[in-house]
Amino acid sequence: MKNFISPFIIVLTAITLSASLNSCKGAKAYVKRGAKMEAAGMIDQAADFYSTALKKKPANLDALSGLNRTGQIILSRHLALFEEAILRSEKESAIRNFKNAESFYDKVHALGVSLNFPDSKKAQYEAVKNDHVKDLYTVATSHLEKLEYNQALKLLEEITSLVPGFKDAASLADYAFCTPAYDLAMTSMDDKLFRTAYEAFSNVVNRDEIFKDASERRDEALELGRFTIALMSFKNGSNRRNISTKLSSYVEQNLMGSTDPFLVVVDRESIDLILQEQQLELSGLTSGAELEIGSLLGVKAILKGTVTGCSVSTTPLRHDNKLGYEKYRVETIDSEGKKHYETKYRSVGYTEFYQSSEVEISFTLKLVSMETGAILSSKTIESYSSDDVRYLKYGGNARMLYPAKSNGSVNISSSGHNMLLGLIGERENLKNDNIMVDDITKNLASKIQREIESIIKEQVR
């Protein structure tokens, strides 16, 4: 007679094994591992296991006791290194080792274990730290006298981190930071590098807002470097009505919201008002007349452009009749009169639908300098978007629908079944043409903004 293992026993064994494995991940398991490490003299690893046990179960007494023992050893080791560094007169090393001890103490204390940290060690640390800070201060002031600002700054900031409020270290640190930045800004002003000057002055003001006249100088750099652009009405060379007007509006909105402090845009209303006063029209002007208008507007450049194309194409709605299978169950009765159910699949037909649309806009911009008449940029920029729908229709029980394999047999995989279910729930209508055009017009406006900002960064350095 063959051995027979009941499916129930197999399942029960699997459940028991799973529970055993899960329990191994509990606090007790980590305490046991910690004890083994501790017995082997691997104190750091033991402390890590005890710490993990306490994170899982903060009230575990064995873990608390184990971390107290091993933690005290590790803390004592850090403090021993601290004392050795003092004996060798290595103040930096002593400070580093004491901070390691302090950090370890705090980490263990957060887990509910208070180690013995002698106050005498803390007093020693304060004395060493103060001596070290005095040495640093002497070296830092020496660097300042030699105009070695970077070296001085590094030491002065270390001083303020160790002993906040030590003498005038904080103000000297500000001076060491601001002085070279201010000098760079002033040199940049002389070289007409107004953006560089503005950023350097900003660094100074952000560190010390009353340092010399940095705040006023920053405003001066911004004023001298401002690049004012007049945004002309765009022309429409496409067959889409009002597309140029919409694009012009979005571009103006984007440029007005630019984060570049040097970019200034003259809005359309101001331009129209000035031109009306001068009884001028922009259309058909010569380049010389454009320069004259640029002077009237007080701008450094004018931005012109033409929407050269706006196309919307939509494919007809297509459909494919496909073979599929619908799952169903058949009830049968065996010789003993017991009911059984058999899963079967009947061939059915369903229909998949497809449709897509594409929208594309092209725009040619021209940025013309009003100071020289030179073309600063002439570029064609494009924006594209597409949308498609794919869905299916089925008159039967869609929850039981399965696709067919390439050979015509049923594909009973869950991925194929779920794919068909997903297509049944998909949207059937394409995005509205106007919405798609509006979206890519906004995208095109962002591209134009980035192009203009890039040009201005080249113009104002």
C-alpha positions in Angstrom: 0.0 0.0 0.0 1.4 3.4 -1.0 2.0 6.1 1.6 -0.6 8.8 1.3 -0.1 12.3 2.8 -3.4 14.2 3.3 -3.6 17.6 1.7 -4.9 18.8 5.0 -1.6 17.8 6.7 0.4 19.5 4.0 -1.5 22.8 4.5 -1.2 22.5 8.2 2.6 21.9 8.0 2.9 24.9 5.7 1.0 27.1 8.1 3.1 25.9 11.1 6.3 26.5 9.2 5.2 30.0 8.2 4.3 30.8 11.7 7.7 29.5 12.9 9.5 31.7 10.4 7.5 34.8 11.4 8.2 34.2 15.0 12.0 34.1 14.2 11.6 37.7 13.1 10.3 38.6 16.6 12.1 40.3 19.5 13.1 37.0 21.1 14.9 35.8 18.1 17.0 38.9 18.0 17.7 38.7 21.7 19.0 35.1 21.2 21.3 36.2 18.3 22.5 39.1 20.5 23.3 36.7 23.3 25.3 34.5 20.9 27.3 37.5 19.6 27.9 38.7 23.1 29.2 35.3 24.2 31.5 35.3 21.2 32.9 38.7 22.2 31.3 40.4 19.3 30.0 43.3 21.3 29.0 45.7 18.6 27.0 43.1 16.7 25.4 42.0 19.9 24.3 45.6 20.7 22.8 45.9 17.2 20.7 42.8 17.8 19.5 43.9 21.2 18.7 47.3 19.7 16.6 45.7 16.9 14.8 43.6 19.5 13.9 46.7 21.5 12.6 48.4 18.4 10.3 45.4 17.9 9.3 45.1 21.5 10.4 48.0 23.7 9.5 46.2 27.0 11.6 43.1 26.4 13.6 42.8 29.6 16.3 40.5 28.2 16.9 43.0 25.4 17.1 45.9 27.8 19.5 44.0 30.0 21.6 42.9 27.0 21.8 46.4 25.6 22.7 47.8 29.0 25.7 45.5 29.2 27.0 45.7 25.7 26.2 49.4 25.4 28.2 50.3 28.5 31.2 48.5 27.0 30.9 50.4 23.7 30.4 53.7 25.5 33.5 53.0 27.7 35.5 52.3 24.6 34.6 55.6 23.0 35.5 57.4 26.2 38.8 55.6 26.4 39.7 56.8 22.9 38.7 60.3 24.1 41.1 60.1 27.0 43.9 58.7 24.9 43.5 61.6 22.4 43.8 64.1 25.3 47.0 62.5 26.6 48.4 62.8 23.0 47.3 66.4 22.9 45.2 65.6 19.9 42.3 67.9 20.6 40.4 67.4 17.3 40.5 63.6 17.8 39.4 64.0 21.4 36.4 66.1 20.4 35.5 63.7 17.6 35.6 60.6 20.0 33.6 62.4 22.7 30.9 63.3 20.1 30.9 59.6 19.0 30.3 58.7 22.7 27.6 61.2 23.0 25.9 60.1 19.9 25.9 56.5 20.9 24.6 57.3 24.4 21.7 59.3 22.9 20.9 56.4 20.5 20.7 53.9 23.3 18.8 56.2 25.6 16.1 56.6 22.9 15.6 52.8 23.3 15.0 53.1 27.0 18.5 52.2 28.3 20.4 54.8 30.4 24.1 54.1 30.4 26.6 55.5 32.9 28.2 58.6 31.4 30.5 60.2 34.0 30.1 64.0 34.5 33.9 64.2 34.9 34.2 63.2 31.2 31.8 65.9 30.2 33.8 68.5 32.2 37.0 67.2 30.5 35.4 67.6 27.1 34.3 71.2 27.8 37.9 72.1 28.8 39.4 70.5 25.7 36.8 72.0 23.5 37.4 75.5 24.8 41.1 75.2 24.4 40.7 73.9 20.8 38.3 76.8 20.0 40.9 79.3 21.3 43.5 77.8 19.0 41.2 77.9 16.1 40.3 81.5 16.7 44.0 82.5 16.7 44.6 80.7 13.4 41.4 82.1 11.9 42.3 85.7 12.7 45.7 85.1 11.2 44.1 84.0 8.0 42.0 87.1 8.0 45.0 89.4 8.4 46.5 87.7 5.3 43.2 88.1 3.4 42.8 84.3 3.3 39.1 84.5 3.6 38.1 80.9 2.7 40.5 79.4 5.2 39.3 81.8 7.9 35.6 81.2 7.1 36.0 77.4 7.5 37.6 77.8 11.0 35.3 80.5 12.2 32.2 78.4 11.3 33.7 75.4 13.1 34.2 77.7 16.1 30.5 78.8 16.1 29.3 75.2 15.7 31.4 74.1 18.7 30.8 77.2 21.0 28.0 79.4 19.8 28.6 83.0 20.8 32.4 82.6 21.2 33.8 86.2 21.1 33.1 87.8 17.7 33.6 84.6 15.7 30.1 84.8 14.2 30.5 88.4 12.9 34.1 87.6 11.7 32.6 84.6 9.8 30.1 86.9 8.1 33.0 89.3 7.2 35.1 86.4 5.8 32.1 85.3 3.7 30.9 88.7 2.5 34.2 90.4 1.7 35.3 88.3 -1.3 31.7 88.1 -2.6 31.4 91.9 -2.4 34.7 92.3 -4.2 33.6 89.9 -6.9 30.3 91.8 -7.3 32.1 95.2 -7.6 34.5 93.8 -10.2 31.6 92.4 -12.1 29.9 95.8 -12.1 32.9 97.4 -13.6 32.9 94.7 -16.3 29.2 95.2 -16.9 28.5 91.6 -15.8 25.3 92.6 -14.1 23.8 89.2 -13.5 27.1 88.0 -11.9 27.2 91.1 -9.8 23.5 90.8 -8.8 24.0 87.2 -7.7 27.1 88.0 -5.7 25.5 91.0 -4.0 22.5 88.8 -3.2 24.8 86.2 -1.5 26.2 89.1 0.6 22.8 90.4 1.6 21.5 87.0 2.4 24.4 86.5 4.8 24.5 90.0 6.2 21.8 92.4 5.0 23.7 95.5 6.3 27.1 94.7 4.9 28.4 97.9 3.4 26.1 99.1 0.6 25.5 95.6 -0.8 21.7 96.0 -0.8 21.8 99.2 -2.8 24.4 97.9 -5.1 22.3 94.8 -5.8 19.4 97.0 -6.8 21.7 99.0 -9.1 23.0 95.9 -10.8 19.4 94.8 -11.4 18.4 98.1 -12.8 21.4 98.4 -15.2 21.1 94.8 -16.4 17.3 94.7 -17.0 16.4 93.4 -20.4 13.0 94.8 -21.5 11.1 93.0 -24.2 8.1 94.3 -26.1 5.8 91.5 -27.1 4.3 92.2 -30.5 1.0 90.6 -31.7 1.8 87.3 -33.3 0.7 86.6 -36.9 -1.4 83.7 -37.9 -0.2 81.7 -40.9 -2.4 78.7 -40.1 -6.0 77.9 -40.9 -6.9 77.7 -37.2 -8.8 80.8 -36.1 -7.4 82.9 -33.2 -4.6 80.5 -32.5 -2.0 83.3 -32.7 -3.9 85.5 -30.3 -4.2 82.7 -27.8 -0.5 81.8 -28.1 0.5 85.5 -27.7 -1.6 85.6 -24.5 0.0 82.5 -23.0 3.5 83.7 -23.9 2.9 87.1 -22.3 1.5 85.3 -19.2 4.6 83.0 -19.0 7.1 85.8 -19.5 5.4 88.0 -16.9 5.7 85.1 -14.4 9.4 84.4 -15.3 11.7 83.9 -12.3 14.5 85.7 -14.2 14.8 89.0 -12.4 16.3 90.7 -15.4 13.5 89.9 -17.8 10.9 92.7 -18.1 8.0 92.5 -20.5 6.0 95.5 -21.9 2.4 94.3 -22.0 0.3 94.6 -25.1 -1.9 97.3 -23.6 1.0 99.6 -23.0 2.4 99.0 -26.5 -0.9 99.7 -28.2 -1.4 102.9 -26.1 2.1 104.2 -27.1 1.6 103.4 -30.7 -1.8 105.0 -30.8 -0.4 108.2 -29.3 2.3 108.2 -32.0 -0.3 107.2 -34.7 1.8 104.2 -35.8 1.0 100.7 -36.8 3.4 97.8 -36.6 2.3 96.0 -39.7 4.4 96.7 -42.7 7.1 98.7 -40.9 10.7 98.7 -42.1 13.5 97.6 -39.7 14.4 101.3 -39.3 10.9 102.1 -38.2 11.0 99.2 -35.8 14.1 100.6 -34.2 12.3 103.9 -33.8 9.3 102.2 -32.1 11.7 100.2 -29.9 13.2 103.5 -28.7 9.7 104.9 -28.0 8.8 101.9 -26.0 12.1 102.0 -24.1 12.9 98.3 -24.8 16.0 96.4 -25.7 14.3 93.9 -28.0 11.0 93.1 -29.6 9.6 89.6 -29.9 7.7 88.9 -33.1 6.4 85.6 -34.4 4.1 83.7 -36.7 2.1 80.6 -36.2 3.1 78.8 -39.3 0.9 75.8 -38.9 -1.7 74.2 -36.7 -2.9 70.8 -37.8 -5.5 68.5 -36.3 -5.9 65.0 -37.8 -8.3 62.3 -36.6 -8.5 58.8 -37.9 -11.9 57.2 -38.6 -13.2 54.9 -35.9 -12.0 51.4 -36.8 -13.1 48.1 -35.4 -12.0 44.5 -35.5 -14.2 41.5 -34.9 -12.3 39.0 -32.8 -12.7 35.5 -31.5 -12.9 35.0 -27.8 -14.2 32.6 -25.2 -16.7 32.9 -22.4 -16.1 30.7 -19.4 -19.0 28.9 -17.9 -19.6 26.0 -15.4 -21.5 22.8 -16.0 -23.1 20.8 -13.2 -22.6 17.1 -13.2 -23.6 14.3 -10.8 -21.4 11.3 -10.2 -22.3 7.7 -9.6 -22.6 8.4 -5.9 -25.1 11.2 -6.5 -22.7 14.0 -5.6 -22.7 17.2 -7.5 -19.6 18.4 -9.3 -18.9 21.5 -11.5 -16.8 21.5 -14.6 -15.4 24.7 -16.1 -15.8 25.0 -19.9 -15.3 27.7 -22.5 -17.6 28.5 -25.4 -16.4 30.4 -28.4 -17.8 33.9 -28.8 -17.2 37.0 -30.8 -16.4 40.5 -29.5 -15.5 43.8 -31.2 -12.4 46.0 -30.5 -12.6 49.7 -31.5 -9.6 52.0 -32.3 -9.3 55.7 -33.0 -6.6 58.3 -32.7 -5.9 62.0 -33.2 -2.8 64.2 -33.5 -2.3 67.9 -33.0 0.8 69.8 -34.0 1.6 73.5 -33.9 4.7 75.2 -35.4 5.8 78.7 -34.5 8.6 80.9 -35.9 9.9 83.5 -33.5 12.2 86.4 -34.0 13.8 88.4 -31.3 15.2 91.6 -32.6 17.6 93.9 -30.7 16.4 97.5 -30.6 19.9 98.7 -29.9 21.6 97.3 -32.9 18.8 95.9 -35.1 20.5 92.5 -35.0 18.4 89.4 -34.8 19.1 87.8 -31.4 17.2 84.7 -32.2 15.3 83.2 -35.2 13.9 79.8 -34.6 11.0 77.5 -35.4 9.5 75.8 -32.3 7.0 73.0 -32.5 4.6 71.4 -30.1 2.9 68.0 -30.6 0.3 65.9 -28.8 -1.7 62.8 -29.6 -4.6 60.9 -28.1 -6.0 57.5 -28.8 -8.8 55.3 -27.6 -9.1 51.5 -27.6 -12.1 49.7 -26.2 -14.2 46.7 -26.8 -17.9 45.8 -26.9 -19.3 42.4 -25.9 -22.9 41.5 -25.6 -22.4 38.5 -23.2 -21.0 38.2 -19.6 -17.9 40.3 -19.9 -16.6 39.1 -16.5 -16.2 35.7 -18.0 -14.6 36.8 -21.3 -11.1 35.4 -22.3 -9.1 36.0 -25.4 -8.0 33.5 -28.0 -4.5 32.4 -28.6 -2.9 32.7 -32.1 -3.8 29.1 -32.8 -7.5 29.8 -32.0 -7.5 28.0 -28.6 -8.6 29.7 -25.4 -6.1 31.8 -23.5 -7.0 31.3 -19.8 -4.2 33.4 -18.4 -5.2 36.1 -15.9 -3.2 38.7 -17.8 -5.2 38.1 -21.0 -8.5 38.1 -19.1 -7.7 41.3 -17.2 -6.6 43.0 -20.5 -10.0 42.4 -22.0 -11.8 43.6 -18.8 -9.6 46.8 -18.9 -10.6 47.5 -22.5 -14.3 47.1 -21.6 -13.9 49.9 -19.1 -11.8 52.2 -21.3 -13.1 55.6 -22.5 -14.7 55.6 -25.9 -14.3 59.3 -27.0 -11.2 61.1 -28.0 -10.2 64.4 -26.3 -11.9 67.4 -27.7 -9.9 69.1 -30.5 -10.1 72.5 -28.8 -8.8 71.1 -25.5 -5.9 69.4 -27.2 -5.0 72.6 -29.2 -5.2 74.6 -26.0 -2.9 72.2 -24.2 -0.2 72.2 -26.8 -0.5 75.9 -27.2 0.4 76.2 -23.5 3.2 73.8 -24.0 4.5 75.8 -27.0 4.3 79.0 -24.9 6.5 77.3 -22.2 9.1 76.4 -24.9 9.1 80.0 -26.2 9.6 81.2 -22.6 12.6 78.9 -22.1 14.1 80.1 -25.4 13.7 83.8 -24.4 15.1 83.2 -20.9 18.1 81.4 -22.5 18.8 84.3 -24.8 18.6 86.8 -22.0 21.1 84.8 -19.9 23.5 85.2 -22.8 22.8 88.9 -23.1 22.9 89.6 -19.4 25.8 87.8 -17.8 
